[in-house]
Amino acid sequence: MRSIPAADNAPAGGEARVNLLDLDRAGLRAFLEELGERPFRATQITQWVHQRGVLDFEAMTDLGKGLRARLAERAELRLPQALFDRESKDGTRKWLLALDGGNAVETVFIPERDRGTLCVSSQVGCALDCGFCSTGKQGFNRNLSTAEIIGQLHFARRALDAEGRGRRVTNVVLMGMGEPLANFRNVVPATELMVDQHAWGLSRRRVTLSTVGLVPALYRLAEYSRISLAVSLHAPNDALRDEIVPINRKYPLAELLEACRHYVERTPHHRITWEYVMLDGVNDSEAHCRELAALLQGIPSKINLIPFNPFPGTEYRCSPRERIERFSRGLQDAGYITTVRRTRGQDIDGACGQLVGQVVNRRNRGKRGAQAEASA
């Protein structure tokens, strides 16, 4: 694999302190070399910060006092803060995290019997405008920095520890707000911190990047990373996918599938997870099922059928349960590992972008009200 590209998050001007959460271990080594420090210090600091969750330089007792002083002067360790914190009846917990510039993103913890999955965001909003996605309807604001991505893990760990229920993050999915591959330079270092044995130490099988299929970035990802890949497919042919996943007009299915074959050949798990949201009367017929089975023939696959989670203003409805089950059986009969995702967190606006959408709407209403008062 090639070395990871530098994260696109350098501080503006020479005076700003560097948030060390922006740096993977290679980036941290480069930063410490500028301070005249030996490279092994990067491993020590990585372990303090990411393994032990220590964000106070003075508490890093195996670092010399001089280095701790220089770090306090030149660097910082800053996490996002929660605007909202909601827990569902099913145990799903969702945070709305405040970022610089008045922005916010969502992070969701999904507990299961044998694991705890954290769904993290990679962008504020999304520019790809998939028709069934709440985030896409809000437009795009900016990319998250590496610190803002990995900071979601730090925030979740602290919040779960404070619960005292023994819940912890064992899996990470980049399936929250945004298209991860559209923020390649910051997402890849964040995922490397997730799998670095001196940082979070997660298995590459337990870190999953979800993409709608930015084909050039998929080829680049194969050069830099071996994490698990999930592809938001949602349609078995170009005509339908053009309609509900507009990026397909630029990168049609034939090109996407070829890029996926290229990626899976270079990963240790040799399988793609295909995400397929079930939309009533749109993509859920028996003919669609047969077409999907034929489309993916020859690609090691797991197909994840996702009951659509409605949000205000959407034109789509979720497929009836019996139709989803029939679709699943058809794919299983064709030889595919197929699961139906459990619907989680509906009582706390579980679909990505719903909670942000509510806050944005409230803020806009507040601004309109203030403007009306000022003009009265």
KEVEXKE-532933 format. One record per atom (N, C-alpha, C): atom name; x, y, z. Coordinates in steps of 0.1 Angstrom, whole numbers, plus 5000, padded with zeros to 4 digits. Last residue first. Example, Ala and Ser with C-alpha at 12.3 -4.5 7.8 and 13.67 -1.06 7.14 Angstrom:
BEGIN
site|px|py|pz
N|5128|4978|5071
CA|5137|4989|5071
C|5129|5000|5079
N|5132|4943|5078
CA|5123|4955|5078
C|5132|4967|5078
end
This chain:
BEGIN
site|px|py|pz
N|4595|5453|5118
CA|4581|5457|5123
C|4581|5472|5127
N|4620|5444|5113
CA|4613|5452|5102
C|4600|5458|5107
N|4626|5430|5135
CA|4634|5441|5132
C|4627|5450|5122
N|4607|5409|5134
CA|4606|5418|5145
C|4614|5431|5142
N|4617|5396|5111
CA|4603|5402|5111
C|4602|5412|5122
N|4642|5387|5120
CA|4641|5397|5109
C|4627|5404|5109
N|4633|5369|5140
CA|4641|5381|5144
C|4641|5392|5133
N|4621|5350|5124
CA|4613|5357|5134
C|4620|5370|5138
N|4642|5341|5109
CA|4631|5348|5102
C|4622|5356|5112
N|4657|5330|5129
CA|4663|5341|5121
C|4651|5349|5114
N|4640|5309|5137
CA|4644|5320|5147
C|4649|5332|5140
N|4638|5294|5114
CA|4626|5300|5119
C|4630|5312|5129
N|4665|5286|5114
CA|4660|5294|5103
C|4647|5301|5107
N|4666|5270|5137
CA|4674|5282|5136
C|4669|5292|5125
N|4648|5250|5130
CA|4645|5259|5141
C|4653|5272|5140
N|4661|5239|5108
CA|4648|5245|5106
C|4645|5254|5117
N|4684|5229|5120
CA|4685|5240|5110
C|4672|5247|5108
N|4672|5210|5137
CA|4679|5221|5143
C|4680|5233|5133
N|4661|5192|5118
CA|4652|5199|5127
C|4659|5211|5133
N|4685|5184|5104
CA|4674|5191|5097
C|4665|5199|5106
N|4698|5170|5125
CA|4704|5183|5120
C|4693|5191|5112
N|4680|5149|5126
CA|4681|5158|5137
C|4688|5171|5133
N|4682|5137|5100
CA|4670|5142|5105
C|4671|5152|5116
N|4707|5128|5092
CA|4703|5141|5088
C|4691|5146|5093
N|4699|5094|5090
CA|4709|5104|5090
C|4704|5117|5085
N|4670|5084|5109
CA|4677|5085|5096
C|4687|5096|5096
N|4660|5086|5135
CA|4671|5077|5133
C|4678|5079|5119
N|4645|5101|5155
CA|4648|5106|5142
C|4661|5099|5137
N|4639|5086|5177
CA|4648|5097|5179
C|4653|5102|5166
N|4622|5065|5169
CA|4617|5075|5178
C|4626|5086|5182
N|4639|5050|5153
CA|4629|5058|5147
C|4623|5068|5156
N|4661|5033|5161
CA|4661|5047|5164
C|4650|5055|5158
N|4663|5009|5134
CA|4667|5014|5147
C|4665|5029|5149
N|4653|4981|5117
CA|4651|4996|5118
C|4653|5000|5132
N|4678|4958|5107
CA|4667|4961|5117
C|4666|4977|5117
N|4683|4948|5074
CA|4687|4956|5085
C|4675|4959|5094
N|4684|4916|5063
CA|4675|4928|5064
C|4679|4936|5076
N|4709|4901|5043
CA|4703|4904|5056
C|4693|4915|5054
N|4723|4874|5024
CA|4714|4886|5024
C|4708|4888|5038
N|4744|4859|5003
CA|4742|4862|5017
C|4734|4875|5018
N|4731|4844|4974
CA|4737|4856|4980
C|4734|4856|4995
N|4718|4825|4958
CA|4731|4822|4964
C|4738|4833|4971
N|4692|4828|4951
CA|4702|4830|4940
C|4716|4828|4945
N|4679|4826|4975
CA|4678|4815|4965
C|4688|4816|4954
N|4686|4852|4984
CA|4692|4840|4990
C|4691|4828|4981
N|4670|4867|4967
CA|4684|4868|4966
C|4691|4856|4973
N|4644|4858|4975
CA|4648|4857|4962
C|4663|4858|4960
N|4644|4866|5002
CA|4644|4851|4999
C|4648|4849|4984
N|4643|4894|4999
CA|4654|4887|5005
C|4655|4872|5002
N|4618|4897|4987
CA|4630|4901|4980
C|4642|4894|4986
N|4602|4888|5008
CA|4602|4880|4995
C|4614|4884|4987
N|4608|4907|5027
CA|4611|4894|5030
C|4612|4885|5017
N|4597|4930|5014
CA|4611|4929|5017
C|4616|4915|5020
N|4570|4922|5014
CA|4577|4924|5001
C|4592|4924|5003
N|4564|4922|5040
CA|4563|4909|5033
C|4570|4910|5020
N|4566|4949|5047
CA|4575|4939|5053
C|4575|4926|5045
N|4565|4973|5020
CA|4559|4965|5030
C|4568|4953|5035
N|4590|4999|5017
CA|4583|4987|5011
C|4576|4979|5023
N|4584|5032|5027
CA|4591|5020|5029
C|4583|5008|5023
N|4581|5059|5003
CA|4576|5051|5014
C|4584|5038|5015
N|4591|5092|4992
CA|4592|5078|4992
C|4585|5072|5005
N|4592|5119|4993
CA|4582|5113|4985
C|4581|5098|4985
N|4598|5137|5024
CA|4601|5127|5014
C|4590|5122|5006
N|4589|5155|5044
CA|4591|5160|5030
C|4595|5150|5020
N|4606|5139|5071
CA|4596|5149|5066
C|4599|5154|5052
N|4614|5105|5064
CA|4617|5118|5070
C|4608|5128|5064
N|4615|5069|5068
CA|4610|5081|5063
C|4614|5094|5070
N|4637|5046|5061
CA|4634|5053|5073
C|4628|5067|5068
N|4633|5015|5043
CA|4635|5030|5042
C|4629|5036|5055
N|4652|4987|5052
CA|4639|4993|5052
C|4640|5009|5052
N|4677|4975|5033
CA|4675|4985|5043
C|4661|4990|5042
N|4696|4946|5028
CA|4684|4953|5025
C|4680|4962|5036
N|4727|4939|5019
CA|4721|4944|5031
C|4708|4952|5026
N|4745|4913|5007
CA|4735|4923|5003
C|4727|4926|5016
N|4778|4905|5000
CA|4768|4904|5010
C|4758|4916|5007
N|4798|4889|4975
CA|4789|4899|4980
C|4781|4895|4992
N|4821|4886|4950
CA|4818|4881|4963
C|4810|4892|4971
N|4807|4885|4918
CA|4814|4894|4927
C|4811|4889|4941
N|4792|4868|4902
CA|4807|4867|4901
C|4814|4876|4910
N|4765|4889|4898
CA|4770|4876|4896
C|4785|4877|4895
N|4751|4913|4901
CA|4762|4910|4910
C|4769|4897|4908
N|4731|4911|4882
CA|4740|4922|4881
C|4753|4919|4889
N|4714|4890|4890
CA|4722|4889|4877
C|4733|4899|4877
N|4703|4901|4913
CA|4710|4889|4914
C|4719|4887|4901
N|4689|4923|4901
CA|4700|4925|4910
C|4709|4913|4912
N|4670|4910|4886
CA|4680|4918|4879
C|4692|4921|4888
N|4655|4898|4906
CA|4662|4889|4896
C|4673|4897|4889
N|4645|4921|4918
CA|4653|4911|4926
C|4661|4903|4916
N|4630|4933|4898
CA|4642|4940|4903
C|4651|4930|4911
N|4610|4914|4897
CA|4619|4916|4885
C|4631|4923|4890
N|4598|4917|4921
CA|4605|4904|4919
C|4614|4906|4907
N|4604|4951|4933
CA|4596|4941|4926
C|4604|4928|4925
N|4616|4974|4944
CA|4613|4963|4952
C|4605|4952|4946
N|4618|5001|4937
CA|4629|4992|4934
C|4628|4978|4940
N|4592|5012|4939
CA|4603|5019|4931
C|4613|5009|4927
N|4573|5003|4957
CA|4569|5005|4943
C|4580|5011|4934
N|4590|5015|4984
CA|4578|5009|4980
C|4574|5013|4965
N|4623|5007|4987
CA|4614|5018|4984
C|4602|5013|4978
N|4650|4998|5005
CA|4637|4992|5000
C|4627|5003|4999
N|4683|5002|4997
CA|4672|5007|5005
C|4659|5003|4998
N|4710|4983|4999
CA|4699|4985|4990
C|4687|4989|4998
N|4745|4979|4998
CA|4733|4985|5005
C|4722|4988|4995
N|4767|4953|4997
CA|4759|4962|4989
C|4747|4966|4997
N|4800|4947|5006
CA|4786|4947|5011
C|4778|4957|5003
N|4823|4925|4991
CA|4817|4939|4991
C|4803|4937|4998
N|4853|4908|5000
CA|4838|4908|4998
C|4834|4923|4999
N|4879|4901|5010
CA|4875|4897|4996
C|4859|4897|4995
N|4895|4906|5032
CA|4882|4899|5034
C|4875|4896|5021
N|4918|4919|5024
CA|4919|4906|5030
C|4906|4898|5032
N|4918|4934|4991
CA|4915|4934|5005
C|4915|4920|5011
N|4920|4933|4964
CA|4932|4938|4972
C|4929|4939|4987
N|4897|4926|4952
CA|4908|4917|4950
C|4920|4921|4959
N|4881|4947|4958
CA|4879|4935|4966
C|4891|4925|4964
N|4888|4967|4939
CA|4891|4969|4954
C|4891|4956|4961
N|4881|4956|4915
CA|4895|4959|4917
C|4897|4961|4932
N|4853|4954|4919
CA|4861|4942|4917
C|4876|4944|4920
N|4848|4981|4920
CA|4846|4973|4932
C|4853|4960|4931
N|4853|4989|4894
CA|4861|4995|4905
C|4860|4987|4918
N|4833|4975|4881
CA|4847|4972|4878
C|4856|4977|4889
N|4810|4987|4892
CA|4813|4973|4895
C|4827|4969|4892
N|4813|5013|4880
CA|4813|5011|4895
C|4816|4997|4898
N|4810|5008|4853
CA|4823|5014|4858
C|4824|5012|4873
N|4784|4998|4852
CA|4795|4990|4847
C|4809|4995|4852
N|4768|5019|4863
CA|4770|5007|4870
C|4782|4999|4865
N|4784|5052|4857
CA|4774|5041|4856
C|4778|5028|4862
N|4791|5081|4868
CA|4798|5068|4870
C|4788|5056|4869
N|4772|5100|4861
CA|4786|5102|4858
C|4794|5089|4859
N|4748|5089|4869
CA|4749|5095|4855
C|4763|5097|4851
N|4752|5083|4895
CA|4753|5072|4886
C|4753|5077|4871
N|4746|5105|4910
CA|4760|5103|4906
C|4762|5092|4896
N|4719|5102|4917
CA|4722|5109|4905
C|4737|5108|4901
N|4699|5078|4925
CA|4713|5081|4929
C|4720|5088|4917
N|4675|5078|4913
CA|4675|5079|4927
C|4689|5081|4933
N|4680|5078|4885
CA|4669|5086|4890
C|4671|5088|4905
N|4701|5061|4879
CA|4702|5075|4875
C|4692|5084|4882
N|4688|5038|4887
CA|4698|5043|4896
C|4701|5058|4892
N|4671|5033|4865
CA|4665|5035|4879
C|4676|5042|4888
N|4690|5030|4845
CA|4679|5039|4843
C|4673|5043|4857
N|4709|5010|4853
CA|4713|5024|4852
C|4701|5034|4852
N|4697|4987|4878
CA|4700|4991|4864
C|4702|5006|4864
N|4691|4981|4904
CA|4698|4971|4897
C|4700|4974|4882
N|4697|5002|4933
CA|4689|5000|4920
C|4697|4990|4912
N|4712|5004|4956
CA|4698|5009|4956
C|4690|5007|4943
N|4740|5009|4966
CA|4736|5005|4952
C|4722|5010|4949
N|4765|5018|4983
CA|4751|5022|4983
C|4746|5020|4969
N|4788|4996|4995
CA|4784|5004|4983
C|4769|5006|4983
N|4814|4992|5018
CA|4800|4990|5015
C|4796|5000|5004
N|4844|4976|5027
CA|4837|4986|5018
C|4822|4982|5016
N|4869|4976|5052
CA|4858|4970|5045
C|4850|4981|5037
N|4903|4987|5044
CA|4892|4986|5053
C|4880|4980|5045
N|4928|4991|5033
CA|4922|4978|5032
C|4910|4976|5041
N|4943|5019|5014
CA|4936|5013|5026
C|4930|4999|5023
N|4956|5029|4992
CA|4959|5034|5005
C|4953|5026|5017
N|4947|5018|4968
CA|4961|5020|4970
C|4965|5023|4984
N|4919|5018|4971
CA|4926|5005|4970
C|4941|5006|4972
N|4914|5045|4968
CA|4913|5039|4981
C|4920|5025|4982
N|4917|5049|4941
CA|4927|5055|4950
C|4926|5048|4964
N|4894|5036|4932
CA|4907|5031|4928
C|4918|5036|4937
N|4875|5053|4945
CA|4876|5039|4948
C|4889|5033|4944
N|4879|5077|4931
CA|4883|5076|4945
C|4883|5062|4950
N|4868|5071|4906
CA|4882|5074|4907
C|4887|5073|4922
N|4840|5066|4915
CA|4848|5056|4909
C|4863|5059|4910
N|4820|5068|4940
CA|4829|5078|4933
C|4841|5070|4927
N|4797|5055|4953
CA|4804|5050|4941
C|4811|5061|4933
N|4785|5059|4977
CA|4776|5057|4966
C|4783|5053|4953
N|4800|5041|5004
CA|4801|5051|4993
C|4790|5048|4983
N|4813|5035|5036
CA|4801|5034|5027
C|4802|5045|5017
N|4837|5017|5052
CA|4834|5029|5045
C|4823|5027|5035
N|4842|5001|5083
CA|4835|5000|5070
C|4833|5014|5065
N|4859|4982|5104
CA|4858|4995|5100
C|4853|4995|5085
N|4863|4955|5108
CA|4853|4962|5117
C|4852|4977|5114
N|4883|4946|5093
CA|4870|4941|5090
C|4859|4948|5097
N|4905|4957|5105
CA|4900|4963|5092
C|4887|4958|5088
N|4900|4959|5140
CA|4902|4951|5129
C|4898|4959|5116
N|4913|4987|5159
CA|4901|4979|5154
C|4906|4971|5142
N|4931|5004|5173
CA|4934|4990|5172
C|4922|4981|5167
N|4934|5031|5179
CA|4922|5024|5183
C|4922|5009|5181
N|4967|5030|5181
CA|4956|5040|5183
C|4944|5032|5188
N|4985|5010|5176
CA|4988|5019|5187
C|4978|5030|5189
N|4973|4998|5155
CA|4974|4990|5167
C|4978|4999|5179
N|4950|5014|5135
CA|4964|5014|5140
C|4964|5007|5153
N|4924|5018|5128
CA|4929|5004|5127
C|4944|5003|5132
N|4919|5045|5132
CA|4909|5035|5137
C|4915|5021|5138
N|4938|5057|5118
CA|4939|5058|5132
C|4930|5047|5138
N|4928|5052|5092
CA|4941|5046|5096
C|4943|5046|5112
N|4906|5068|5092
CA|4904|5054|5093
C|4917|5046|5096
N|4919|5093|5092
CA|4910|5090|5103
C|4908|5075|5104
N|4932|5092|5067
CA|4940|5093|5079
C|4931|5089|5092
N|4908|5091|5050
CA|4917|5080|5051
C|4926|5081|5063
N|4894|5116|5054
CA|4888|5103|5059
C|4899|5092|5060
N|4909|5136|5043
CA|4907|5136|5057
C|4902|5123|5063
N|4910|5130|5016
CA|4922|5134|5023
C|4921|5134|5038
N|4883|5125|5008
CA|4893|5114|5008
C|4905|5118|5017
N|4856|5133|5007
CA|4865|5139|5017
C|4877|5130|5019
N|4843|5117|4990
CA|4844|5130|4986
C|4852|5139|4996
N|4842|5093|5004
CA|4852|5094|4994
C|4853|5108|4988
N|4819|5098|5022
CA|4833|5097|5027
C|4844|5099|5016
N|4794|5120|5020
CA|4800|5109|5012
C|4815|5108|5015
N|4772|5127|5048
CA|4782|5130|5038
C|4787|5117|5031
N|4764|5114|5080
CA|4762|5124|5070
C|4774|5125|5061
N|4774|5079|5082
CA|4766|5091|5086
C|4764|5101|5076
N|4789|5058|5076
CA|4776|5058|5070
C|4767|5070|5074
N|4814|5044|5084
CA|4813|5058|5079
C|4801|5058|5070
N|4813|5025|5113
CA|4809|5026|5099
C|4808|5041|5095
N|4831|5005|5136
CA|4828|5018|5131
C|4824|5017|5116
N|4828|4984|5165
CA|4828|4986|5150
C|4825|5000|5147
N|4829|4987|5192
CA|4837|4976|5186
C|4838|4977|5171
N|4824|5009|5218
CA|4825|5008|5204
C|4834|4997|5199
N|4805|4997|5246
CA|4817|5003|5240
C|4816|5001|5225
N|4789|4996|5278
CA|4788|4996|5264
C|4800|5003|5258
N|4788|4996|5306
CA|4797|4987|5299
C|4796|4986|5284
N|4773|5015|5318
CA|4766|5002|5315
C|4775|4992|5307
N|4781|5040|5324
CA|4784|5030|5334
C|4777|5017|5331
N|4780|5064|5310
CA|4768|5057|5313
C|4769|5047|5324
N|4806|5072|5306
CA|4799|5079|5316
C|4785|5072|5320
N|4813|5056|5284
CA|4819|5053|5297
C|4811|5060|5309
N|4798|5069|5265
CA|4794|5056|5269
C|4801|5052|5282
N|4812|5094|5264
CA|4798|5094|5267
C|4793|5080|5272
N|4838|5085|5256
CA|4836|5092|5269
C|4821|5092|5273
N|4832|5074|5231
CA|4838|5066|5241
C|4835|5072|5255
N|4821|5096|5217
CA|4813|5085|5220
C|4818|5076|5231
N|4844|5112|5215
CA|4833|5117|5222
C|4824|5106|5226
N|4861|5096|5200
CA|4865|5100|5213
C|4853|5104|5221
N|4846|5094|5176
CA|4849|5082|5184
C|4853|5085|5198
N|4847|5121|5168
CA|4834|5114|5171
C|4836|5101|5179
N|4873|5125|5162
CA|4868|5131|5175
C|4854|5125|5178
N|4876|5116|5137
CA|4881|5107|5148
C|4876|5112|5162
N|4864|5139|5125
CA|4859|5125|5122
C|4863|5116|5134
N|4878|5161|5134
CA|4863|5161|5136
C|4857|5147|5133
N|4904|5155|5125
CA|4901|5156|5140
C|4886|5155|5143
N|4901|5156|5098
CA|4904|5143|5104
C|4901|5144|5119
N|4872|5178|5091
CA|4887|5175|5093
C|4888|5161|5099
N|4845|5175|5069
CA|4850|5174|5082
C|4865|5172|5082
N|4837|5198|5042
CA|4842|5185|5047
C|4846|5186|5062
N|4805|5217|5041
CA|4820|5215|5041
C|4824|5201|5045
N|4778|5218|5030
CA|4785|5229|5036
C|4800|5228|5035
N|4752|5209|5007
CA|4766|5206|5012
C|4771|5219|5018
N|4717|5200|5013
CA|4728|5206|5006
C|4741|5203|5013
N|4696|5187|5024
CA|4701|5199|5031
C|4712|5206|5024
N|4691|5163|5011
CA|4682|5174|5009
C|4686|5187|5015
N|4711|5146|5021
CA|4712|5152|5008
C|4703|5163|5005
N|4700|5138|5046
CA|4712|5147|5045
C|4713|5154|5032
N|4679|5121|5038
CA|4676|5134|5044
C|4688|5143|5044
N|4676|5104|5007
CA|4685|5107|5019
C|4681|5121|5024
N|4664|5096|4984
CA|4659|5091|4996
C|4666|5095|5009
N|4679|5108|4963
CA|4665|5112|4965
C|4659|5107|4978
N|4710|5122|4968
CA|4703|5110|4966
C|4688|5113|4971
N|4729|5145|4967
CA|4715|5146|4965
C|4707|5133|4961
N|4756|5151|4970
CA|4752|5141|4960
C|4737|5140|4957
N|4767|5167|4989
CA|4764|5173|4976
C|4758|5164|4966
N|4757|5170|5023
CA|4762|5162|5012
C|4758|5168|4999
N|4765|5180|5057
CA|4757|5179|5045
C|4763|5170|5035
N|4797|5179|5065
CA|4785|5187|5069
C|4776|5188|5057
N|4811|5146|5064
CA|4809|5159|5059
C|4797|5166|5066
N|4812|5123|5078
CA|4824|5127|5072
C|4823|5141|5066
N|4799|5106|5108
CA|4798|5115|5097
C|4811|5119|5091
N|4795|5072|5120
CA|4801|5085|5121
C|4799|5093|5107
N|4782|5049|5141
CA|4780|5054|5127
C|4785|5069|5128
N|4794|5023|5159
CA|4793|5037|5159
C|4793|5042|5144
N|4782|4994|5174
CA|4786|5000|5162
C|4784|5015|5162
N|4791|4968|5194
CA|4785|4982|5195
C|4791|4990|5183
N|4781|4933|5198
CA|4790|4944|5193
C|4783|4958|5195
N|4763|4914|5205
CA|4777|4910|5205
C|4786|4921|5200
N|4738|4927|5206
CA|4742|4917|5217
C|4757|4915|5217
N|4743|4962|5198
CA|4738|4948|5195
C|4743|4939|5206
N|4737|4997|5196
CA|4741|4985|5204
C|4735|4972|5199
N|4749|5022|5179
CA|4739|5012|5177
C|4743|4999|5185
N|4753|5057|5180
CA|4757|5044|5185
C|4746|5034|5185
N|4759|5083|5157
CA|4749|5073|5163
C|4756|5061|5168
N|4761|5117|5151
CA|4769|5104|5154
C|4759|5095|5161
N|4758|5145|5129
CA|4752|5135|5137
C|4762|5123|5139
N|4770|5179|5131
CA|4769|5166|5125
C|4763|5156|5134
N|4770|5215|5125
CA|4767|5203|5134
C|4766|5191|5125
N|4784|5248|5126
CA|4779|5236|5119
C|4777|5225|5130
N|4795|5272|5135
CA|4781|5270|5137
C|4775|5258|5130
N|4822|5271|5133
CA|4815|5278|5123
C|4800|5276|5124
N|4830|5239|5145
CA|4833|5253|5143
C|4824|5258|5132
N|4803|5218|5157
CA|4816|5220|5151
C|4818|5235|5150
N|4784|5197|5179
CA|4786|5211|5174
C|4801|5211|5169
N|4765|5168|5173
CA|4778|5174|5177
C|4780|5187|5171
N|4740|5150|5184
CA|4742|5161|5175
C|4754|5168|5180
N|4738|5115|5189
CA|4743|5128|5194
C|4743|5138|5182
N|4719|5088|5199
CA|4722|5097|5188
C|4726|5110|5194
N|4716|5053|5206
CA|4719|5067|5211
C|4724|5076|5200
N|4695|5026|5210
CA|4703|5034|5200
C|4704|5048|5206
N|4677|5014|5226
CA|4690|5015|5231
C|4699|5023|5222
N|4651|5014|5219
CA|4658|5002|5215
C|4673|5003|5219
N|4642|5039|5225
CA|4637|5028|5233
C|4645|5016|5231
N|4671|5061|5221
CA|4659|5054|5217
C|4654|5043|5227
N|4684|5091|5234
CA|4685|5076|5234
C|4671|5070|5230
N|4702|5120|5225
CA|4689|5113|5226
C|4692|5098|5226
N|4714|5151|5227
CA|4718|5137|5231
C|4705|5130|5233
N|4727|5180|5212
CA|4716|5172|5216
C|4721|5158|5219
N|4752|5191|5211
CA|4741|5200|5212
C|4729|5193|5216
N|4784|5183|5224
CA|4771|5178|5221
C|4761|5190|5222
N|4815|5191|5208
CA|4806|5192|5219
C|4792|5188|5215
N|4846|5176|5196
CA|4834|5183|5194
C|4825|5182|5207
N|4879|5182|5212
CA|4868|5173|5208
C|4856|5182|5205
N|4913|5188|5209
CA|4900|5194|5210
C|4889|5185|5204
N|4943|5193|5219
CA|4935|5181|5217
C|4920|5185|5220
N|4970|5213|5205
CA|4959|5211|5214
C|4952|5198|5210
N|5003|5229|5203
CA|4993|5219|5199
C|4981|5219|5209
N|5022|5246|5212
CA|5021|5245|5198
C|5009|5237|5194
N|5022|5246|5240
CA|5023|5259|5233
C|5019|5257|5219
N|5020|5219|5247
CA|5010|5229|5253
C|5010|5242|5245
N|5044|5211|5235
CA|5031|5206|5230
C|5019|5215|5235
N|5063|5223|5251
CA|5062|5227|5237
C|5048|5222|5231
N|5058|5209|5275
CA|5056|5224|5275
C|5054|5228|5260
N|5064|5183|5268
CA|5050|5186|5273
C|5048|5201|5272
N|5091|5187|5263
CA|5082|5183|5252
C|5068|5186|5256
N|5100|5193|5289
CA|5102|5202|5278
C|5093|5199|5267
N|5094|5170|5304
CA|5087|5182|5307
C|5089|5192|5296
N|5090|5140|5283
CA|5098|5150|5291
C|5091|5163|5293
N|5066|5115|5287
CA|5072|5125|5279
C|5079|5135|5288
N|5054|5099|5305
CA|5066|5093|5299
C|5072|5103|5289
N|5030|5111|5312
CA|5041|5112|5322
C|5054|5106|5316
N|5007|5130|5304
CA|5015|5121|5296
C|5029|5120|5302
N|4995|5151|5317
CA|4993|5137|5322
C|5001|5127|5314
N|5000|5173|5302
CA|5007|5172|5315
C|5006|5158|5321
N|4982|5171|5281
CA|4996|5168|5278
C|5004|5166|5292
N|4952|5156|5281
CA|4960|5166|5289
C|4975|5162|5287
N|4938|5135|5271
CA|4938|5147|5263
C|4946|5159|5270
N|4936|5101|5269
CA|4942|5112|5277
C|4944|5124|5268
N|4928|5076|5259
CA|4918|5088|5259
C|4923|5099|5267
N|4943|5054|5254
CA|4939|5057|5268
C|4930|5069|5270
N|4945|5053|5226
CA|4942|5041|5234
C|4937|5044|5248
N|4948|5081|5219
CA|4937|5072|5213
C|4935|5059|5220
N|4967|5093|5236
CA|4955|5100|5231
C|4945|5090|5227
N|4988|5075|5242
CA|4981|5083|5253
C|4968|5088|5248
N|4994|5065|5216
CA|4989|5056|5226
C|4982|5064|5237
N|5004|5089|5205
CA|4993|5082|5199
C|4986|5072|5209
N|5026|5093|5221
CA|5015|5102|5221
C|5003|5096|5215
N|5042|5070|5213
CA|5039|5073|5227
C|5026|5082|5228
N|5045|5074|5186
CA|5038|5063|5191
C|5034|5065|5205
N|5060|5098|5186
CA|5047|5098|5180
C|5039|5086|5184
N|5085|5092|5197
CA|5075|5100|5206
C|5061|5100|5200
N|5100|5081|5178
CA|5092|5072|5186
C|5082|5079|5196
N|5113|5102|5164
CA|5101|5097|5159
C|5093|5088|5168
N|5124|5130|5186
CA|5127|5117|5179
C|5113|5110|5175
N|5120|5165|5179
CA|5118|5153|5187
C|5121|5140|5179
N|5120|5190|5167
CA|5133|5184|5171
C|5132|5172|5179
N|5096|5198|5158
CA|5099|5203|5171
C|5113|5197|5176
N|5095|5185|5134
CA|5097|5199|5134
C|5100|5205|5147
N|5091|5159|5144
CA|5104|5162|5139
C|5106|5177|5137
N|5064|5162|5151
CA|5074|5161|5162
C|5088|5164|5157
N|5052|5162|5125
CA|5050|5173|5134
C|5061|5174|5145
N|5059|5136|5117
CA|5064|5148|5109
C|5063|5160|5118
N|5045|5120|5136
CA|5060|5119|5135
C|5066|5132|5128
N|5019|5127|5128
CA|5024|5131|5142
C|5039|5131|5142
N|5017|5115|5104
CA|5016|5130|5105
C|5021|5135|5118
N|5018|5089|5112
CA|5028|5094|5103
C|5028|5109|5104
N|4996|5086|5128
CA|5009|5085|5134
C|5020|5090|5125
N|4974|5114|5119
CA|4976|5100|5121
C|4991|5099|5126
N|4961|5144|5131
CA|4973|5137|5126
C|4972|5122|5129
N|4940|5157|5144
CA|4941|5158|5129
C|4952|5149|5123
N|4945|5156|5170
CA|4936|5147|5165
C|4935|5147|5150
N|4961|5178|5175
CA|4968|5166|5172
C|4958|5155|5168
N|4956|5209|5162
CA|4948|5199|5169
C|4954|5185|5165
N|4980|5233|5165
CA|4976|5222|5157
C|4968|5212|5166
N|4974|5268|5168
CA|4978|5256|5174
C|4972|5244|5166
N|4984|5295|5147
CA|4973|5286|5152
C|4979|5273|5158
N|5004|5309|5136
CA|5002|5310|5150
C|4992|5300|5156
N|5006|5308|5108
CA|5017|5302|5116
C|5014|5301|5131
N|4976|5301|5090
CA|4986|5310|5096
C|4995|5302|5105
N|4953|5276|5097
CA|4955|5288|5090
C|4965|5297|5097
N|4964|5242|5099
CA|4959|5254|5105
C|4962|5266|5097
N|4955|5217|5075
CA|4966|5225|5081
C|4960|5238|5087
N|4939|5197|5064
CA|4934|5204|5076
C|4945|5212|5083
N|4939|5173|5047
CA|4937|5187|5042
C|4931|5195|5054
N|4966|5151|5054
CA|4952|5155|5056
C|4951|5170|5052
N|4986|5136|5029
CA|4985|5145|5040
C|4971|5150|5041
N|4979|5101|5021
CA|4981|5115|5017
C|4980|5124|5029
N|4998|5073|5032
CA|4986|5081|5032
C|4988|5095|5029
N|5018|5053|5010
CA|5016|5061|5022
C|5004|5070|5021
N|5004|5023|4994
CA|5011|5036|4994
C|5009|5043|5007
N|5008|4988|5000
CA|5000|5000|5000
C|5009|5012|5000
end
